[in-house]
């Protein structure tokens, strides 16, 4: 079985704090605009929704799992990728979170051509 991500979702990893850079460059941002480039990088889930573009920081295990799914990996392989990236990766929490958020769009059986849409 495979889980298909919503087509507008993208995963980004960077050695730089790109979430912070994006936040301070938004029109409605108020506060300190300084960015410490040495604070470390980000792993992000980027999506386009009805209210515009959103960026969400994801933990290494969650990122590994989502990246494997995005690459078309079977669910078991994706789960292994998440656990390899972070031994404390909680698949149940990640699955529940991403189905509810609409990140997971469909379930595809390995022997089927059609995807079954996921609804929350």
N, CA and C atoms as an extended XYZ file, in Angstrom:
360
Properties=species:S:1:pos:R:3:atomname:S:1:resname:S:1:resid:I:1 pbc="F F F"
N         0.845       -1.170        0.000 N   UNK     1
C         0.000        0.000        0.000 CA  UNK     1
C         0.894        1.238        0.000 C   UNK     1
N         0.405        2.267       -0.679 N   UNK     2
C         1.113        3.544       -0.747 CA  UNK     2
C         0.159        4.663       -0.371 C   UNK     2
N         0.712        5.692        0.219 N   UNK     3
C        -0.059        6.887        0.530 CA  UNK     3
C         0.417        7.980       -0.411 C   UNK     3
N        -0.516        8.655       -1.037 N   UNK     4
C        -0.170        9.714       -1.975 CA  UNK     4
C        -0.364       11.065       -1.288 C   UNK     4
N         0.646       11.928       -1.416 N   UNK     5
C         0.545       13.267       -0.846 CA  UNK     5
C        -0.337       14.151       -1.726 C   UNK     5
N        -0.944       15.137       -1.103 N   UNK     6
C        -1.733       16.136       -1.823 CA  UNK     6
C        -0.791       16.808       -2.814 C   UNK     6
N        -1.204       16.992       -4.064 N   UNK     7
C        -0.291       17.504       -5.090 CA  UNK     7
C         0.373       18.849       -4.790 C   UNK     7
N        -0.237       19.688       -3.982 N   UNK     8
C         0.378       20.995       -3.707 CA  UNK     8
C         1.459       20.931       -2.628 C   UNK     8
N         1.652       19.790       -2.007 N   UNK     9
C         2.647       19.654       -0.930 CA  UNK     9
C         4.044       19.428       -1.498 C   UNK     9
N         5.002       20.121       -0.907 N   UNK    10
C         6.412       19.944       -1.249 CA  UNK    10
C         7.214       19.875        0.032 C   UNK    10
N         8.311       19.169       -0.020 N   UNK    11
C         9.209       19.049        1.132 CA  UNK    11
C        10.520       19.744        0.795 C   UNK    11
N        11.006       20.508        1.756 N   UNK    12
C        12.248       21.264        1.561 CA  UNK    12
C        13.151       21.045        2.761 C   UNK    12
N        14.410       20.818        2.489 N   UNK    13
C        15.405       20.767        3.545 CA  UNK    13
C        16.500       21.775        3.199 C   UNK    13
N        16.982       22.464        4.213 N   UNK    14
C        17.996       23.494        3.987 CA  UNK    14
C        18.942       23.557        5.179 C   UNK    14
N        20.167       23.929        4.907 N   UNK    15
C        21.139       24.154        5.974 CA  UNK    15
C        20.913       25.505        6.649 C   UNK    15
N        20.017       26.306        6.091 N   UNK    16
C        19.738       27.647        6.603 CA  UNK    16
C        18.340       27.708        7.218 C   UNK    16
N        18.081       28.671        8.087 N   UNK    17
C        16.775       28.802        8.753 CA  UNK    17
C        15.737       29.436        7.815 C   UNK    17
N        15.349       28.709        6.774 N   UNK    18
C        14.486       29.302        5.750 CA  UNK    18
C        13.075       29.612        6.252 C   UNK    18
N        12.598       28.919        7.254 N   UNK    19
C        11.293       29.264        7.810 CA  UNK    19
C        11.345       30.670        8.418 C   UNK    19
N        12.364       30.935        9.190 N   UNK    20
C        12.532       32.256        9.805 CA  UNK    20
C        12.705       33.335        8.730 C   UNK    20
N        13.494       33.043        7.712 N   UNK    21
C        13.690       34.001        6.619 CA  UNK    21
C        12.350       34.309        5.953 C   UNK    21
N        11.559       33.294        5.693 N   UNK    22
C        10.250       33.489        5.075 CA  UNK    22
C         9.331       34.303        5.989 C   UNK    22
N         9.325       33.957        7.279 N   UNK    23
C         8.439       34.649        8.215 CA  UNK    23
C         8.727       36.148        8.287 C   UNK    23
N         9.992       36.519        8.409 N   UNK    24
C        10.314       37.947        8.554 CA  UNK    24
C        10.113       38.733        7.267 C   UNK    24
N         9.904       38.047        6.167 N   UNK    25
C         9.676       38.720        4.896 CA  UNK    25
C         8.203       38.758        4.485 C   UNK    25
N         7.311       38.404        5.393 N   UNK    26
C         5.879       38.506        5.118 CA  UNK    26
C         5.392       39.922        5.398 C   UNK    26
N         4.446       40.397        4.626 N   UNK    27
C         3.939       41.775        4.760 CA  UNK    27
C         3.416       42.087        6.145 C   UNK    27
N         2.743       41.147        6.754 N   UNK    28
C         2.124       41.399        8.052 CA  UNK    28
C         3.017       41.050        9.242 C   UNK    28
N         4.287       40.731        8.977 N   UNK    29
C         5.195       40.373       10.065 CA  UNK    29
C         5.512       41.583       10.929 C   UNK    29
N         5.413       41.377       12.218 N   UNK    30
C         5.799       42.410       13.179 CA  UNK    30
C         6.764       41.782       14.160 C   UNK    30
N         7.792       42.489       14.489 N   UNK    31
C         8.767       41.968       15.442 CA  UNK    31
C        10.180       42.111       14.915 C   UNK    31
N        11.077       41.460       15.587 N   UNK    32
C        12.500       41.499       15.245 CA  UNK    32
C        12.713       40.835       13.881 C   UNK    32
N        13.425       41.513       13.016 N   UNK    33
C        13.651       41.003       11.665 CA  UNK    33
C        15.004       40.317       11.484 C   UNK    33
N        15.807       40.306       12.526 N   UNK    34
C        17.128       39.680       12.409 CA  UNK    34
C        16.998       38.170       12.216 C   UNK    34
N        17.879       37.642       11.400 N   UNK    35
C        17.941       36.200       11.162 CA  UNK    35
C        19.353       35.744       11.492 C   UNK    35
N        19.454       34.770       12.377 N   UNK    36
C        20.758       34.201       12.732 CA  UNK    36
C        21.003       33.000       11.818 C   UNK    36
N        21.867       33.176       10.834 N   UNK    37
C        22.107       32.114        9.865 CA  UNK    37
C        22.823       30.913       10.467 C   UNK    37
N        23.387       31.081       11.648 N   UNK    38
C        24.082       29.965       12.302 CA  UNK    38
C        23.174       29.187       13.249 C   UNK    38
N        21.870       29.491       13.263 N   UNK    39
C        20.958       28.796       14.177 CA  UNK    39
C        20.591       27.401       13.697 C   UNK    39
N        20.996       27.061       12.514 N   UNK    40
C        20.712       25.722       12.002 CA  UNK    40
C        19.715       25.758       10.867 C   UNK    40
N        19.518       24.600       10.276 N   UNK    41
C        18.669       24.492        9.104 CA  UNK    41
C        17.237       24.112        9.433 C   UNK    41
N        16.493       23.878        8.386 N   UNK    42
C        15.088       23.533        8.513 CA  UNK    42
C        14.735       22.359        7.622 C   UNK    42
N        13.746       21.601        8.054 N   UNK    43
C        13.054       20.624        7.225 CA  UNK    43
C        11.597       21.057        7.244 C   UNK    43
N        11.070       21.363        6.058 N   UNK    44
C         9.754       21.983        5.974 CA  UNK    44
C         8.807       21.237        5.046 C   UNK    44
N         7.535       21.334        5.398 N   UNK    45
C         6.446       20.931        4.525 CA  UNK    45
C         5.814       22.226        4.036 C   UNK    45
N         5.804       22.401        2.725 N   UNK    46
C         5.232       23.597        2.112 CA  UNK    46
C         3.980       23.164        1.373 C   UNK    46
N         2.908       23.931        1.563 N   UNK    47
C         1.672       23.594        0.866 CA  UNK    47
C         0.943       24.858        0.436 C   UNK    47
N         0.165       24.679       -0.613 N   UNK    48
C        -0.678       25.759       -1.109 CA  UNK    48
C        -2.106       25.413       -0.720 C   UNK    48
N        -2.768       26.328       -0.067 N   UNK    49
C        -4.140       26.113        0.348 CA  UNK    49
C        -5.015       27.291       -0.022 C   UNK    49
N        -6.250       27.251        0.413 N   UNK    50
C        -7.195       28.322        0.080 CA  UNK    50
C        -6.775       29.666        0.656 C   UNK    50
N        -5.986       29.653        1.721 N   UNK    51
C        -5.537       30.915        2.324 CA  UNK    51
C        -4.108       31.278        1.906 C   UNK    51
N        -3.566       30.609        0.926 N   UNK    52
C        -2.233       30.932        0.426 CA  UNK    52
C        -1.215       29.839        0.722 C   UNK    52
N         0.034       30.237        0.736 N   UNK    53
C         1.148       29.315        0.975 CA  UNK    53
C         1.404       29.208        2.471 C   UNK    53
N         1.630       27.986        2.939 N   UNK    54
C         2.008       27.797        4.339 CA  UNK    54
C         3.274       26.950        4.399 C   UNK    54
N         4.091       27.260        5.374 N   UNK    55
C         5.304       26.499        5.634 CA  UNK    55
C         5.210       25.970        7.050 C   UNK    55
N         5.536       24.707        7.216 N   UNK    56
C         5.449       24.060        8.526 CA  UNK    56
C         6.722       23.266        8.761 C   UNK    56
N         7.352       23.500        9.884 N   UNK    57
C         8.551       22.740       10.236 CA  UNK    57
C         8.124       21.331       10.642 C   UNK    57
N         8.839       20.337       10.126 N   UNK    58
C         8.571       18.948       10.498 CA  UNK    58
C         9.844       18.340       11.068 C   UNK    58
N         9.655       17.432       11.974 N   UNK    59
C        10.788       16.759       12.632 CA  UNK    59
C        11.458       15.788       11.647 C   UNK    59
N        12.699       15.397       11.905 N   UNK    60
C        13.430       14.544       10.972 CA  UNK    60
C        12.725       13.234       10.612 C   UNK    60
N        12.133       12.549       11.578 N   UNK    61
C        11.443       11.296       11.273 CA  UNK    61
C        10.232       11.505       10.390 C   UNK    61
N         9.476       12.519       10.710 N   UNK    62
C         8.288       12.871        9.925 CA  UNK    62
C         8.703       13.271        8.499 C   UNK    62
N         9.772       14.050        8.402 N   UNK    63
C        10.281       14.461        7.101 CA  UNK    63
C        10.723       13.238        6.288 C   UNK    63
N        11.456       12.328        6.912 N   UNK    64
C        11.906       11.121        6.216 CA  UNK    64
C        10.743       10.294        5.699 C   UNK    64
N         9.717       10.155        6.531 N   UNK    65
C         8.516        9.396        6.155 CA  UNK    65
C         7.794       10.073        4.989 C   UNK    65
N         7.557       11.388        5.106 N   UNK    66
C         6.864       12.118        4.048 CA  UNK    66
C         7.659       12.133        2.747 C   UNK    66
N         8.962       12.311        2.840 N   UNK    67
C         9.806       12.328        1.641 CA  UNK    67
C         9.758       10.984        0.924 C   UNK    67
N         9.765        9.900        1.683 N   UNK    68
C         9.669        8.570        1.081 CA  UNK    68
C         8.308        8.386        0.413 C   UNK    68
N         7.245        8.836        1.063 N   UNK    69
C         5.915        8.752        0.449 CA  UNK    69
C         5.860        9.571       -0.835 C   UNK    69
N         6.418       10.776       -0.791 N   UNK    70
C         6.423       11.651       -1.962 CA  UNK    70
C         7.185       11.020       -3.130 C   UNK    70
N         8.191       10.216       -2.813 N   UNK    71
C         8.979        9.538       -3.837 CA  UNK    71
C         8.303        8.272       -4.350 C   UNK    71
N         7.133        7.938       -3.778 N   UNK    72
C         6.388        6.772       -4.242 CA  UNK    72
C         6.677        5.493       -3.496 C   UNK    72
N         7.368        5.570       -2.363 N   UNK    73
C         7.697        4.367       -1.598 CA  UNK    73
C         6.442        3.735       -1.002 C   UNK    73
N         6.490        2.427       -0.831 N   UNK    74
C         5.414        1.711       -0.146 CA  UNK    74
C         5.389        2.161        1.312 C   UNK    74
N         4.251        1.988        1.946 N   UNK    75
C         4.072        2.459        3.313 CA  UNK    75
C         5.130        1.890        4.257 C   UNK    75
N         5.438        0.612        4.153 N   UNK    76
C         6.436       -0.006        5.030 CA  UNK    76
C         7.820        0.594        4.840 C   UNK    76
N         8.191        0.830        3.605 N   UNK    77
C         9.487        1.443        3.297 CA  UNK    77
C         9.541        2.874        3.830 C   UNK    77
N         8.443        3.603        3.672 N   UNK    78
C         8.384        4.978        4.172 CA  UNK    78
C         8.476        4.998        5.691 C   UNK    78
N         7.821        4.059        6.341 N   UNK    79
C         7.895        3.957        7.804 CA  UNK    79
C         9.330        3.699        8.244 C   UNK    79
N        10.031        2.829        7.554 N   UNK    80
C        11.437        2.560        7.864 CA  UNK    80
C        12.288        3.820        7.682 C   UNK    80
N        11.989        4.602        6.658 N   UNK    81
C        12.740        5.849        6.418 CA  UNK    81
C        12.529        6.823        7.571 C   UNK    81
N        11.305        6.910        8.060 N   UNK    82
C        11.025        7.778        9.190 CA  UNK    82
C        11.739        7.332       10.446 C   UNK    82
N        11.724        6.035       10.702 N   UNK    83
C        12.378        5.499       11.893 CA  UNK    83
C        13.893        5.570       11.783 C   UNK    83
N        14.422        5.471       10.572 N   UNK    84
C        15.871        5.601       10.383 CA  UNK    84
C        16.326        7.021       10.667 C   UNK    84
N        15.487        7.993       10.291 N   UNK    85
C        15.833        9.394       10.526 CA  UNK    85
C        15.698        9.781       11.992 C   UNK    85
N        14.765        9.113       12.698 N   UNK    86
C        14.524        9.414       14.115 CA  UNK    86
C        13.882        8.194       14.759 C   UNK    86
N        14.629        7.553       15.645 N   UNK    87
C        14.144        6.321       16.279 CA  UNK    87
C        12.863        6.545       17.072 C   UNK    87
N        12.579        7.776       17.473 N   UNK    88
C        11.362        8.050       18.243 CA  UNK    88
C        10.194        8.490       17.350 C   UNK    88
N        10.337        8.366       16.043 N   UNK    89
C         9.274        8.730       15.109 CA  UNK    89
C         8.001        7.975       15.462 C   UNK    89
N         6.910        8.706       15.645 N   UNK    90
C         5.622        8.121       16.020 CA  UNK    90
C         4.714        8.103       14.793 C   UNK    90
N         4.652        6.956       14.152 N   UNK    91
C         3.879        6.810       12.924 CA  UNK    91
C         2.402        7.130       13.137 C   UNK    91
N         1.822        6.659       14.218 N   UNK    92
C         0.390        6.874       14.464 CA  UNK    92
C         0.068        8.367       14.555 C   UNK    92
N         0.879        9.105       15.265 N   UNK    93
C         0.659       10.554       15.395 CA  UNK    93
C         0.840       11.238       14.040 C   UNK    93
N         1.887       10.870       13.324 N   UNK    94
C         2.148       11.491       12.024 CA  UNK    94
C         1.016       11.189       11.037 C   UNK    94
N         0.562        9.960       11.012 N   UNK    95
C        -0.521        9.592       10.100 CA  UNK    95
C        -1.792       10.368       10.429 C   UNK    95
N        -2.157       10.383       11.683 N   UNK    96
C        -3.359       11.105       12.113 CA  UNK    96
C        -3.251       12.598       11.773 C   UNK    96
N        -2.098       13.185       12.071 N   UNK    97
C        -1.880       14.608       11.819 CA  UNK    97
C        -1.999       14.938       10.340 C   UNK    97
N        -1.373       14.141        9.495 N   UNK    98
C        -1.328       14.470        8.074 CA  UNK    98
C        -2.589       14.084        7.315 C   UNK    98
N        -3.339       13.122        7.809 N   UNK    99
C        -4.657       12.867        7.218 CA  UNK    99
C        -5.581       14.031        7.559 C   UNK    99
N        -5.588       14.451        8.827 N   UNK   100
C        -6.445       15.564        9.254 CA  UNK   100
C        -6.083       16.864        8.541 C   UNK   100
N        -4.798       17.093        8.296 N   UNK   101
C        -4.346       18.337        7.653 CA  UNK   101
C        -4.520       18.310        6.133 C   UNK   101
N        -4.824       17.147        5.584 N   UNK   102
C        -4.982       17.036        4.141 CA  UNK   102
C        -3.690       16.796        3.394 C   UNK   102
N        -2.604       16.535        4.109 N   UNK   103
C        -1.327       16.237        3.461 CA  UNK   103
C        -1.411       14.914        2.712 C   UNK   103
N        -2.070       13.925        3.318 N   UNK   104
C        -2.284       12.621        2.692 CA  UNK   104
C        -3.583       12.719        1.903 C   UNK   104
N        -3.485       12.565        0.584 N   UNK   105
C        -4.656       12.752       -0.267 CA  UNK   105
C        -5.329       11.450       -0.661 C   UNK   105
N        -4.566       10.360       -0.738 N   UNK   106
C        -5.152        9.117       -1.233 CA  UNK   106
C        -4.356        7.913       -0.762 C   UNK   106
N        -5.042        6.770       -0.766 N   UNK   107
C        -4.427        5.478       -0.487 CA  UNK   107
C        -4.440        4.706       -1.801 C   UNK   107
N        -3.292        4.133       -2.152 N   UNK   108
C        -3.175        3.382       -3.394 CA  UNK   108
C        -2.691        1.982       -3.056 C   UNK   108
N        -3.477        0.978       -3.419 N   UNK   109
C        -3.053       -0.408       -3.224 CA  UNK   109
C        -2.016       -0.734       -4.292 C   UNK   109
N        -1.024       -1.534       -3.948 N   UNK   110
C         0.043       -1.865       -4.891 CA  UNK   110
C        -0.478       -2.554       -6.149 C   UNK   110
N        -1.590       -3.273       -6.030 N   UNK   111
C        -2.109       -4.014       -7.172 CA  UNK   111
C        -3.273       -3.298       -7.868 C   UNK   111
N        -3.478       -2.025       -7.548 N   UNK   112
C        -4.589       -1.274       -8.137 CA  UNK   112
C        -4.077       -0.052       -8.879 C   UNK   112
N        -4.806        0.318       -9.921 N   UNK   113
C        -4.452        1.520      -10.674 CA  UNK   113
C        -5.106        2.763      -10.101 C   UNK   113
N        -6.193        2.577       -9.373 N   UNK   114
C        -6.943        3.715       -8.855 CA  UNK   114
C        -6.584        4.017       -7.413 C   UNK   114
N        -6.574        5.309       -7.085 N   UNK   115
C        -6.333        5.758       -5.728 CA  UNK   115
C        -7.678        5.958       -5.049 C   UNK   115
N        -7.704        5.676       -3.759 N   UNK   116
C        -8.897        5.926       -2.953 CA  UNK   116
C        -8.654        7.215       -2.185 C   UNK   116
N        -9.457        8.262       -2.443 N   UNK   117
C        -9.259        9.527       -1.748 CA  UNK   117
C        -9.409        9.362       -0.238 C   UNK   117
N        -8.658       10.151        0.500 N   UNK   118
C        -8.733       10.149        1.946 CA  UNK   118
C        -9.572       11.353        2.356 C   UNK   118
N       -10.524       11.131        3.226 N   UNK   119
C       -11.304       12.249        3.756 CA  UNK   119
C       -11.211       12.226        5.256 C   UNK   119
N       -11.205       13.431        5.870 N   UNK   120
C       -11.052       13.489        7.310 CA  UNK   120
C       -12.346       13.441        7.996 C   UNK   120
